[in-house]
């Protein structure tokens, strides 16, 4: 089939160095398998009541399947800006259109054994009813900050999202 959608592992990503400078490109599957540093976005989505969108990833995800996350987001495609990726990923994962541009908050380097990505953290308000992407989201809810805090020790969270969340809490407090 010539009109078939590219598979997630085939998506081409920019490969970056320690200073977030593009040094090459590789398919996502290769970047993951070889531990090549690339770019990701994390978007904290809040509803009109200020609650945070929390979800459990599907079992089919290439990275951190079936784990919980307090961000929507994903990889930044080759040639795509962080801002473009943040809006695209937020709308895709929440299943909405017409979101305002997510507000950039900060960037950090997530570096763990075999995994490394420059991460841009954003926030967006989503007043629309969400219809999360079934291929990405197995379960979801909007939780208050207190409810989210109570779940941190109870649920199996994605480690990069947890790192971003801790830095975001410091950012919010500062």
N, C-alpha and C positions, 0 to 999 in steps of 0.2 A: 504494500500500500504506500503510495507516494505522499498522501496527505496525513500520515500518522504523526501524532504529537511526539516530540522527542521525550525520551525517558529521563527521569531525574539524574541518573548516573551519567547521561550523555551531555548534560548541560555544561557549556564551557564557562570556566571561571578564570578571573585574573588571579595569578599567583603573585604574592607580594613578599617583600622583605621585612626586616624588623622595624623599618621606618614607614611601612605601609606604601612603599613604592612598587609599582607593577614591574615584575621581572620576567614574566612569561604568562602562558595560558595553558590550561589542561582541563580535560573533562572532569566533572565532579567526582565520578567514581575513581578515577586515577588520583585526583587530589586527596581524597579520603584514604585510599589504599596506601599511598606513599607518604602521607602526613604532610602534604604541601600546604604552606600557609596561604590562606585566601581571606576573603572578606565576608562578613555576616552583618545582619541587622537584627536588633531586638526592639520590639515596639510594645510598650506597656499601653494597653487599651483600657480606658475607663468608660463606664456608661454614664448616663445623666445623673445618677445617684453617687458617682464617684467610686463605684466598685470596680475591681480589677478583673479582667477576663482571664480565667485560668482554664487550662485544658490538659487532657491526657493525649499524648501523641499516639498515632496508630501503630500497630505492630509491624507494619510494612515500611516504616521510616528507615532510611539508610543509617542514620545516626540517632542514638538514644531512643530506640523504639519503646513504646508503651510507658514512657515516663511522663511525669507531669511537668508543665511549664507555665510560668506566669507572664510570658511574653508571646506574641506572635512574631513571626519573622522568618528569616532564612538566609540563604546565600545571596550574595550580590553577583549578578551575572557579569560576564566579560564586557567591559565598556560601559557598564551601568553605574550610575552614581549611588552613593549610600542613600541619598534622599529619594531617588527614584525607586530603589529597592524597598525602602521602608514603606512607602505608600502602596506599591504593588503587593508586597507580602501581606500587609495589614488588610487590604481589601480582599485578597484571595482567601486568606485563612479565616477571616470573619464572615466572608460571603456577603459583603456589602459593596456598594459603589458610591462614589461621591464623598468619600471621607475628606476632611480637611488635611492639608499636608501635615504629617507628623512633625512635632517639634523636636529638633535634635538637642540632646542633653550632654552627652560626652562620648568619648571613644576609649577603648582599652584593648590591650592584647590579651586574648585568652590563650594560655600556653599550658598544655598538659601532655603527658607522654603520648606521642603519636598524633596529637591534635593541636593545631595552632591556627587561630584566625583573629584578624583585626575585627573588632566588634564596635558598631555604632549603636548607641542606645537612644531611643526616641520615646515620646509619649504622644498619644492621640486620644481624643474624645470621640466615642462612637455612640450617638443617640439612636441610631437605626436598630431595628431588630436584626440580630445576627443569624446567619445560616451557614455555620462553619463548613469548610471544605471536608467532605467525608474521607477523602484520601489522606488528609493531614490530621484530622481531629476525631478521636474516638469518643470523647466526653468533654463537656464544657459547662461552665457556670461563671457568673459574675460574683466575686466574693469581696466582702469588705476587707480593709487592711487588717483588721483584727482577726477575721476568719482565715485570711491567708497566713498570718503569723502562726495561728494555731495549727495549721496543716504542715508547716515546714518540717517539724520532726516526724510527722506521721507518714508522709507520702514520699515516694521515690522520685526525686526531681532531676531534671537534666542538669548536669554539673555546670555547663556554661551559663545557663539561665540563672542558676543559683549564684554564680559568681557575679553576673550582671546585676542581680537583685541586691546583693550585699553592697556593691558599689553605688547602686542607685539610692539605697537607704542613706548612705553616707552623703551622697550628693544632695538629697532632699533635706537632710539635717543641716548641711552647711549653708 
